[in-house]
Amino acid sequence: MIDFLGSILHIVAQAAPAAQAAAPLAQDSGILHFVAQSDVVGKSLFGILLCMSLISWYLIFVKALTNLGTRRRSKRFLREFWAASSLEQVENEIHTHGASEPFAHLASHAIHARNHHAKFGAMKLEEKGSTSAFVTRIIRKVIDEETAKLENGLTVLASIGSTAPFVGLFGTVWGVYHALVGIGLSDGVNISRIAGPVGEALIMTGLGLAVAIPAVLAYNAFVRTNRVYLAQLDAFAHDLFTFLSTGQQVETPAAIRHLSSASGKKD
């Protein structure tokens, strides 16, 4: 028993210096140590990835909140629009509350275009043609404007999602190169000297992927939701044009059908 305890104490005594030697190595590892000991190129690449991450998350949160509010206001406006007794009531509601979302913006411009063309006729070159043709051009113009607003910022997300992995990969290659140069200039070479610097350099690839993956997922989600929303806007434009041309409401507005089907899919 005494011999067994003595052997355990001997092993602990031998392991203590090794643990003390490994402690500074563990403290000197990590992404912060890699950035601190890297050159201007490494620090610049880390700063670029950090800026990309901040920009992408800012766009993700801002566009998500903006789209959520816009869709809620659009549903409320569609219910009020088709429940209104006349276009004059719709105009009064828009003038009172303002056109704060694409459906109200489209209705306001289309109604104003029909009334203006019917009252004054074609006073300018852009107003030439029949009332229906003029209203059609106005509706198409408003839809193009709203499409551009919805797609604002998506190009930045797509660019970040496609370039961030390569920025991280370049940082890894640059870090591994300098790590190997440092190892080659040192006196002794062992696994600890190789694993530490190379492992830190590989973190840059992980950072690039961490920046790119949320941007790509958010881009795909925004593109899909925008496509569904623009389909609803296009259906509403068709129903609105029919109502402005004939003065009769279609039995089942296409915009309501799209909203109902979208809600059913979500359920």
N, C-alpha and C positions, 0 to 999 in steps of 0.2 A: 504493500500500500504506500509506504514511504517512497519507494522507487517510482511508483506511478505518479504521485504528486510532484516529485522532483522533475520528471520528464515533462509534465504539463507546464511547470514554471519555466523550464528551459525553453519550451516552444514559445511561450508568451514573451519571454525576454528577447528572443530572436525576432518576433513579429513586431515588437514595439518600434524599433528603428525604421523598419520598412514602412510602417504606417505613418510615422512622422515624416519620412521622406516623400511619401505619396501625397500628404496633405497639401503642401505648397503647389504640387502639380495639379491637384484637383481645383485649388483656388484660382490657378492661373489659366484654367480652361473655360471655354464658353464663348458665346458670341461677342460679349463685351470685350473680353481679352483679345479676341481675333481682330475686332475693329480697332482697339487701342494700339495694337502692335503692327497693324497693316499700314501701307503707304497711302499716298494721296488717291490713287486709283481705287483701292479697296474701300476707303472711307467715302469716296464719291459714289461708288456703286451702292453701298449701304444707304447713303442718303437718298439716292434715286429710288430705291425700293421702298424706303420709308415714306417718301412723298407720294409714290404711286398708291401705297396702301391707304394713306390718309385721304387722297382724292377719291379713290374708288369707294371707300366706306361713306364718305360725305355724299357722293352721288347716290349711293344705294339708299341711305336713310332719307335724303331729301326727296328723291323721286318716288320712293315707296309711300311716304306720307302725302305727297302732292297727289299722286294717282288715287290713293284711297279717298281723299277728300273730294277730288273731282268726280269720281264715280258715284259717291253718295249724293252730291249735288245734282248730278245728271239724272239719277233715278227719281229724285224729288221733282225736278223740273218736268220730266216726261209725264209723271202722274198729274201734275198741275196743268200741263199743256193740253193733254187729251181730255181732261175734265173741265176745261174752260168752255164757256158758252159761246165765245166769239174770238176772232183774232184781235179785236180791240182790247178785250180783257187780257189776252196774252201780252200785247204790247204794253199795257199799263203795268202788268206784273214785272215785265223786264225792265221798264223804266224805273220802277220803284226799288226793286232788289238788285238790278244790274245783271249783265250777262257775265257771270263768273265762271262759266264752264262751256265746253264746246257746243252742246245742244242749244243752249240759250243764245250763244253767239251766232250760230247758224240760223236759228229762227228769226232773230232780230234783223239780221242782214237780209234774209230772204223776204220777209214781210215788208221791210223798208224799200227794197228794190222793186217789188211789185207795185207798191203804192206810188213810189216816185215815178216809175215808168208809165203807169196808167194815168197819172195826173199831168206830168210835164212832157212825156214822150222822150224821144231820143235827142237830147240836147248836146251830147258829146259823142265822139267817135266810138268810145267803149260802150255806149248805150244803144248803138244801132241794132236793128233787128226787132223782132216781136218781143212782147213782154215775157213770154215763156222762155225765149232764147236768152234774154237778159238775166232772168232769174236763175236759169241754169248755169250761166257763167259765174254769177255771184256765189251760188252754192258750191261750185267746183273750186272757186278761189278760197272760200272759207275752209273747206275740207283740206285743201293743200296747206293752208296756214296752220290749222290745228294738228295736222300730221307732223309738220316740222317742229311744232312745240312739243309734241309727245316724244319725238325722237331726239330731242335735245339732250346731250350728255351721253347717249348710247355709243357714239363713236369713241369717246374717251374710254369708256368701260371696255369696249372691244379692243382698243389699242393696248390698254394695260393688261388685259387677259392674254393677249398674244405675245407681248414683248417681255413681260416680267420674268417668265421662266428662263429666257435667254440671258437677261441681265444677271440673274442669280447664277446661271451656269458660267457666265464669263467671270463673275466674282470667284467662283470655285476654282476655275482654271488658274486665275491669277494668284489666288491664295496658295494653291498646291505648288505652283511654280516657285514662289518665294519660300515656301516651307522646304521644298527639296533643295533649293540653293542654300538655305541656312543649314540644313542637315549636312550637305556636302562640305561646307566650310567648317563644321564643328569637328572636334577631335574624336569623340566616340559616337558610335551609331548603335542604338538599341530600339526596341519596339516602342518604348515610351516616347522617345524623341520623334518618332515617325507618326505614331497614332494621334498624338495631341494636335500638332499643327494641321495635319491632313484632315482630321475630323472636324476641326474648327472651320476649315475652308469649305467643307461639304455643307456646312450650315447655310451658306449663301444659296445653294440650290434649293434647300428647304424653304428659305425665306421667299425666293422667287415663286415657288409653287403656292406658298401661303398667301401671297399677294394676288396671284393669277386666278386661283380657283374661285374665290368669292366673286371676282369681277366677271368671270365667264358665266357662272350660275345666275348672277343677277341680270346680266345682259340677255341671256336666253329667256328668263322669266319676264323681263320687261318687254321684249319683242313679242312674246306670245300674248300678254295682256293687252298690248297696244293693238295687235292685229284683231283681237276680239272686239275691243272697244271701237276701233275704226269701222269694223263691219256693222256694228250697231249704229254708228253715226251715219254711215252710208245708207242703211235701211231707213233711218229717220229722215234723211234728206229726200229719199224717194217718196215716202209718205207725205212729207211736207210739200213737195212740189206738186204731187197729185192733189192735195187739198187746196193749194193756192191756185191751181189751174182750173179745177172743177168746182171748188167750193164745197165739196163733200168729203167727209172723213171716211177713210177706208175702214172696213168692218173690224179687222184685226191688224192694228199697226205693226209693221215689221219690226220696228225698234222694240216694242213691247214683247214680241215673240222672241227676239234675240235675247232680251234681258231675262225672260222666263226660262228659256232653254239654258242660258248660262248659269242661272241660279240652280236649275235642276241638276246640271252636271256637277256643280260644287257640292250639292247635297248628296 
